[in-house]
Amino acid sequence: MLSIPLGLPEFKVIKQELHSYGYAIHVEKTETREHCPHCGFATSSVHDRRTRKVRDLAIFHQPVYLFVKVKRYRCWNCSHVFSASLESIQPNQHYTNRF
């Protein structure tokens, strides 16, 4: 399979697949620490992980879907659980900013 650079520096590519519906690219964020949006405390304690499917720009006229492993963190300072922030994808959106 052809390996295509993604052009989104916040992610590292785990796996690329070509399906009948287009390209499926599995990625995860390279940064392992996040700051709590409630109190600002820096944490690397992962609470759980979720996978988000988002649409990205087409490659060779084939649709591209990113399967993003999003880590959720627990803040040890204030006990809130929050998702990692993503520069390329806004919260509750099913497509990248550049799409």
ZADO-1210 file (C-alpha; in nm, 4 decimals, padded with zeros to 6 digits):
<atoms>
<atom x="00.0000" y="00.0000" z="00.0000" code="MET" pos="1"/>
<atom x="00.1078" y="00.3537" z="-00.0671" code="LEU" pos="2"/>
<atom x="00.2147" y="00.5456" z="00.2431" code="SER" pos="3"/>
<atom x="00.0940" y="00.9055" z="00.2220" code="ILE" pos="4"/>
<atom x="00.2064" y="01.1780" z="00.4650" code="PRO" pos="5"/>
<atom x="-00.0899" y="01.3158" z="00.6545" code="LEU" pos="6"/>
<atom x="00.0323" y="01.6737" z="00.7009" code="GLY" pos="7"/>
<atom x="-00.1148" y="01.7045" z="01.0506" code="LEU" pos="8"/>
<atom x="00.1865" y="01.7380" z="01.2845" code="PRO" pos="9"/>
<atom x="-00.0090" y="01.6742" z="01.6052" code="GLU" pos="10"/>
<atom x="-00.0794" y="01.3145" z="01.4988" code="PHE" pos="11"/>
<atom x="00.1299" y="01.0096" z="01.4337" code="LYS" pos="12"/>
<atom x="-00.0041" y="00.7533" z="01.1893" code="VAL" pos="13"/>
<atom x="-00.0568" y="00.4072" z="01.3371" code="ILE" pos="14"/>
<atom x="-00.2068" y="00.2288" z="01.0371" code="LYS" pos="15"/>
<atom x="-00.3353" y="00.3060" z="00.6859" code="GLN" pos="16"/>
<atom x="-00.5922" y="00.0941" z="00.5035" code="GLU" pos="17"/>
<atom x="-00.7688" y="00.1163" z="00.1689" code="LEU" pos="18"/>
<atom x="-01.1324" y="00.0067" z="00.1772" code="HIS" pos="19"/>
<atom x="-01.4161" y="00.0188" z="-00.0738" code="SER" pos="20"/>
<atom x="-01.5408" y="00.3432" z="00.0914" code="TYR" pos="21"/>
<atom x="-01.1965" y="00.5140" z="00.0808" code="GLY" pos="22"/>
<atom x="-00.8857" y="00.5450" z="00.2967" code="TYR" pos="23"/>
<atom x="-00.8993" y="00.4659" z="00.6675" code="ALA" pos="24"/>
<atom x="-00.6081" y="00.6202" z="00.8549" code="ILE" pos="25"/>
<atom x="-00.5670" y="00.5361" z="01.2236" code="HIS" pos="26"/>
<atom x="-00.3881" y="00.8096" z="01.4196" code="VAL" pos="27"/>
<atom x="-00.3157" y="00.9196" z="01.7735" code="GLU" pos="28"/>
<atom x="-00.1938" y="01.2438" z="01.9240" code="LYS" pos="29"/>
<atom x="00.1815" y="01.2632" z="01.9767" code="THR" pos="30"/>
<atom x="00.1618" y="01.4726" z="02.2958" code="GLU" pos="31"/>
<atom x="00.1254" y="01.2643" z="02.6140" code="THR" pos="32"/>
<atom x="00.0479" y="01.5447" z="02.8636" code="ARG" pos="33"/>
<atom x="-00.2552" y="01.7698" z="02.8781" code="GLU" pos="34"/>
<atom x="-00.3556" y="02.0673" z="03.0893" code="HIS" pos="35"/>
<atom x="-00.6852" y="02.0444" z="03.2727" code="CYS" pos="36"/>
<atom x="-00.9354" y="02.2935" z="03.1247" code="PRO" pos="37"/>
<atom x="-01.0881" y="02.3425" z="03.4724" code="HIS" pos="38"/>
<atom x="-00.7829" y="02.4209" z="03.6860" code="CYS" pos="39"/>
<atom x="-00.4830" y="02.4253" z="03.4472" code="GLY" pos="40"/>
<atom x="-00.2986" y="02.1390" z="03.6209" code="PHE" pos="41"/>
<atom x="-00.0739" y="01.9367" z="03.3847" code="ALA" pos="42"/>
<atom x="-00.1490" y="01.5640" z="03.3879" code="THR" pos="43"/>
<atom x="-00.0483" y="01.2507" z="03.2000" code="SER" pos="44"/>
<atom x="-00.2857" y="01.0170" z="03.3854" code="SER" pos="45"/>
<atom x="-00.5017" y="00.8501" z="03.1177" code="VAL" pos="46"/>
<atom x="-00.8571" y="00.7743" z="03.2331" code="HIS" pos="47"/>
<atom x="-00.9645" y="00.5913" z="02.9145" code="ASP" pos="48"/>
<atom x="-00.9477" y="00.6075" z="02.5353" code="ARG" pos="49"/>
<atom x="-01.2129" y="00.6593" z="02.2715" code="ARG" pos="50"/>
<atom x="-01.1987" y="00.6443" z="01.8934" code="THR" pos="51"/>
<atom x="-01.3445" y="00.9263" z="01.6841" code="ARG" pos="52"/>
<atom x="-01.4134" y="00.8852" z="01.3135" code="LYS" pos="53"/>
<atom x="-01.3662" y="01.2147" z="01.1291" code="VAL" pos="54"/>
<atom x="-01.3626" y="01.3079" z="00.7625" code="ARG" pos="55"/>
<atom x="-01.0516" y="01.4628" z="00.6070" code="ASP" pos="56"/>
<atom x="-00.9474" y="01.5894" z="00.2643" code="LEU" pos="57"/>
<atom x="-00.9636" y="01.3357" z="-00.0191" code="ALA" pos="58"/>
<atom x="-00.6489" y="01.1694" z="-00.1521" code="ILE" pos="59"/>
<atom x="-00.6436" y="01.0729" z="-00.5218" code="PHE" pos="60"/>
<atom x="-01.0204" y="01.1398" z="-00.5370" code="HIS" pos="61"/>
<atom x="-01.0780" y="00.8847" z="-00.2588" code="GLN" pos="62"/>
<atom x="-01.2520" y="00.9885" z="00.0644" code="PRO" pos="63"/>
<atom x="-01.0303" y="00.9877" z="00.3741" code="VAL" pos="64"/>
<atom x="-01.1529" y="00.8987" z="00.7206" code="TYR" pos="65"/>
<atom x="-00.9333" y="00.9472" z="01.0253" code="LEU" pos="66"/>
<atom x="-00.9846" y="00.7140" z="01.3176" code="PHE" pos="67"/>
<atom x="-00.8441" y="00.9225" z="01.6017" code="VAL" pos="68"/>
<atom x="-00.7606" y="00.7563" z="01.9330" code="LYS" pos="69"/>
<atom x="-00.8550" y="01.0297" z="02.1779" code="VAL" pos="70"/>
<atom x="-00.7250" y="00.9949" z="02.5312" code="LYS" pos="71"/>
<atom x="-00.9347" y="01.1126" z="02.8228" code="ARG" pos="72"/>
<atom x="-00.7402" y="01.2299" z="03.1256" code="TYR" pos="73"/>
<atom x="-00.8165" y="01.2513" z="03.4966" code="ARG" pos="74"/>
<atom x="-00.6889" y="01.5593" z="03.6736" code="CYS" pos="75"/>
<atom x="-00.5361" y="01.4673" z="04.0096" code="TRP" pos="76"/>
<atom x="-00.5746" y="01.8261" z="04.1286" code="ASN" pos="77"/>
<atom x="-00.9520" y="01.8747" z="04.0797" code="CYS" pos="78"/>
<atom x="-01.0689" y="01.5189" z="03.9843" code="SER" pos="79"/>
<atom x="-01.2319" y="01.6244" z="03.6569" code="HIS" pos="80"/>
<atom x="-01.2144" y="01.3918" z="03.3558" code="VAL" pos="81"/>
<atom x="-01.1543" y="01.5643" z="03.0226" code="PHE" pos="82"/>
<atom x="-01.0644" y="01.4783" z="02.6640" code="SER" pos="83"/>
<atom x="-00.7381" y="01.5720" z="02.4998" code="ALA" pos="84"/>
<atom x="-00.7608" y="01.8928" z="02.3003" code="SER" pos="85"/>
<atom x="-00.7058" y="01.8624" z="01.9253" code="LEU" pos="86"/>
<atom x="-00.5861" y="02.1504" z="01.7086" code="GLU" pos="87"/>
<atom x="-00.7054" y="01.9927" z="01.3836" code="SER" pos="88"/>
<atom x="-01.0525" y="01.8850" z="01.4992" code="ILE" pos="89"/>
<atom x="-01.2996" y="02.0986" z="01.6931" code="GLN" pos="90"/>
<atom x="-01.5014" y="01.9393" z="01.9759" code="PRO" pos="91"/>
<atom x="-01.8163" y="01.7592" z="01.8578" code="ASN" pos="92"/>
<atom x="-01.7202" y="01.7907" z="01.4886" code="GLN" pos="93"/>
<atom x="-01.7032" y="01.4970" z="01.2480" code="HIS" pos="94"/>
<atom x="-01.4505" y="01.6532" z="01.0109" code="TYR" pos="95"/>
<atom x="-01.1085" y="01.8176" z="01.0291" code="THR" pos="96"/>
<atom x="-01.0711" y="02.1961" z="01.0185" code="ASN" pos="97"/>
<atom x="-00.9124" y="02.1788" z="00.6738" code="ARG" pos="98"/>
<atom x="-01.2024" y="01.9708" z="00.5315" code="PHE" pos="99"/>
</atoms>
